[in-house]
Structures are given as C-alpha cells and as structure tokens.
Amino acid sequence: MRKMAAVAAAALLEDINIAPLPELGQALWSWPPCARCLAWQACLSDTCPCRHGSRLQRYLQFYKAVVSDYVDGLHKSHRALKTHGDLFRAISVLRSHPDMTRTEFCRLGFPRKDGNPPFEAADLRKATALVVKVLMMVECSAPHESSDRLEKGSFRVQWKDDIAFSKYIQDLFPAENHHILSYGDCDLLLDMKSELRAVKLKKHLGISFRATHDIRNHLYFDRQTKILEIFHHTAFLKEQLRATKDSGDFSNPSTSIRAGALPRQLVLEVLDSIQGVLFPLSNPRSKRLLQSLVQTCSLDPDVTKFEFNSIRNPGEEKVSYIFLADRLSDLYNEVRNPRPRGWLERRMERKSGARYMMMATLIGVVFAVLLGMASLAVSSYQTWIAYQAWQHPIAPAT
C-alpha cells in the first residue's frame, strides 16, 4: 500500500493523469494517512478526509492545469520540481517555515543535488509561483512571467526576494474597518446584502460574472466591461476552514500558513460573500442563477452546497467584513450611484455637473433678460401705436 503512495509521489509532473489526492491532502492540510486511500482503494473510514475528496475535483483540475503549465514552460533538465513528490515536499517546507523570505525558501524548498548545476533564477521563480498557487491559490509571480492560460486581465503583486512569505500574505490582504460591513450584528448590513444580490446586479446594472482562480481577484469589478470576478473554489475554502477549526488563533498569517490556510477571517469572508451576499442559497432566484453559472462559467459545483457545523465554530454564524469591506463597499456605491452605460447617459451625466448647472443657470438668466427686453420693446411699440391712433383719429366715413 505504501508502495502505491510512493509511486504517486515519484511520478513525474508530466504525468498529470495521476490523481494524487491523498498525498496532496497530506501536504496541504495534514490529512491523516489512510492505508486504503494511499493504495488507491475504496475508503471505508467515516472519518477519512478522502471521503469528501470528490468535492475537490474542480481544485484537482486547477492543480493539473498549473502543473501542466509549469511543465510546458521549462525543459525537464532545468526544472527545480521534477516530480509530484518534489512539489509536495516544497509545499511542506513553506508551511513549516512561513516566515522565510523567498530567497531562503528557494534554498530550502529546492535543494540542489550534489554535482548538479544551480538552478537559474527564472526557474526558481516559476517553481516558487507553482508552490504558492497550489498552496494558497495566489499568483505571486511577476505579471510578465505569469501564464494567461487561467487568468486574463488580472493584477498581481510579486513575492520579492527579501520579504517573508507571511508578510507577503499579510500585505496582499490588508484589513480595513467599515462602519456597516465590519459589524455583523448591524441591521443595516442586511439591507446592504439585499442590494448586493447577484440577481439585482445583473438586472439593474447589467453586470456579468467571471470565474477566477486567484483569490486576490475575488469581487474585483471592472467598470469598463461590467464584469465582476468571483473566486469560486468553495471546496478548497472549506478544506482550509476545516484545517483551522476548533483550536488556535488563526488570524495571524504565520499560524494559518502552518495549518495550510489563509487567515481564517479572510476565508470566512470569501465564502460568505458568495453564499450569503451575492448568491444567498436560501433565495430561490439567487440559487438558480448560481446553478446556471456552474454550467456556463465552470464554477465549482460545490458552490451550491452549504455547510456549517463541519467548517464553522460557534459564534461564526454572522460574518463581519474587514478584508473584503472595500470591495463590497465599492460595489454597493455602484448600485446606489451607477455609472452611465450608453453615450446618451454619459452626456447627460456630464451635463449634470456643477459647472454645467451654473452655465445652464447663467444661460437661463441671459435668455430671461433678452426675453424681457423683447417684451418691453413690443409693449412700447404697441403703446406708441395706440398713442398715434389717439392723436390722429380717423374720421368715420359718411
């Protein structure tokens, strides 16, 4: 049985048909080893995490896509990662040392074998990007080095050589306080959530939705194209919540990374923004729209499945927003004050500016003065005619 697991770990990255779910789960979230799963046999244990591994099929597709992209971009002899086992080991190293800089991680995560030449800097950057993608679903490479196979038009922040990984994650997701969104018990929050339902965004603003594989792009709204990006890998998010459930304070990036997760509050916000704000599963119209997006936009099918007891702690019934408050607030402002769509609406908006209102008022005053002067001239002329008629009466004909 262990031999089967060793075969999966030793398999070359080119062999993407191997489904290394048990080994990948161990590397990412410290899944307990299961002899039958490692032997690729039907699991009989009710507590084995592989029992709900079928929900991770969309994430496994992502895993195969990014691995395939890495393999296609480098010659085998130049790659710092050659097998699935190499990748799992590098993930474990990064989890175990979350405060390492990128330079330190390149040294420990991709050790050079005796007699082999050192890896090139470009190869190490691509290998590092692959590890971070698989572990956190975050693109950490420079924009010109990242493939557009999975993402188009997204923005990226590079993990620099002298920055600790935990600091990099912390800087990617700054916490901001909002007077409504950051207070889960606030009654006004329910009103805001109602206005931000996807069915209303689509109907009133003409917004369309696009799946993203980078969690940083979640709720990014492109006003030019009217596209709202949604990070849809809810099965991946739920595994991170399981990994940080019940014990410990996982608000610190270092602590959460050791558990194989992003800060717990961030993960809760992302999941709740999907299933509680945009697509509240208790609302039939919202759920139907979400189900249609699963088909048309290839969203993770797990996105329509609500879980609570297995992933949330007591007191997490209502989610406050500190990481996604700015994006939700911007989206709400768009709802309350939508930008004009067509040429006519844009012209009307331009004419409604303060300086245009002042100009229109001035033109109105000038027009009123001219109209008054014209009326005065006509009245004067009529008075003069009446006076002349009085001075020179016309005698009636006899």
Secondary structure, DSSP 8 states (H G I E B T S, - for coil): -HHHHHHHHHSBTT-TTS--HHHHHHHHH-----HHHHTT-----SS-GGGGGGGGHHHHHHHHHHHHHHHHHS-GGG-S--BHHHHHHHHHHHHH-TT-BHHHHHHHHS---TTS----HHHHHHHHHHHHHHHH----S-GGGS-SSS-SS-------TTSBHHHHHHHHS-----TTTT-TT-HHHHHHHHHT-HHHHHHHH--EEEEES-GGGTT-EETTTTEEEEE--HHHHHHHHHHTSSSS---SHHHHHHTTSS-HHHHHHHHHIIIIIIS-TTSHHHHHHHHHHHHHS---GGGG----TTT--TT-SS---SSSHHHHHHHHHHHHS----SHHHHHHHHHTSHHHHHHHHHHHHHHHHHHHHHHHHHHHHHHHHHHHHHHS------
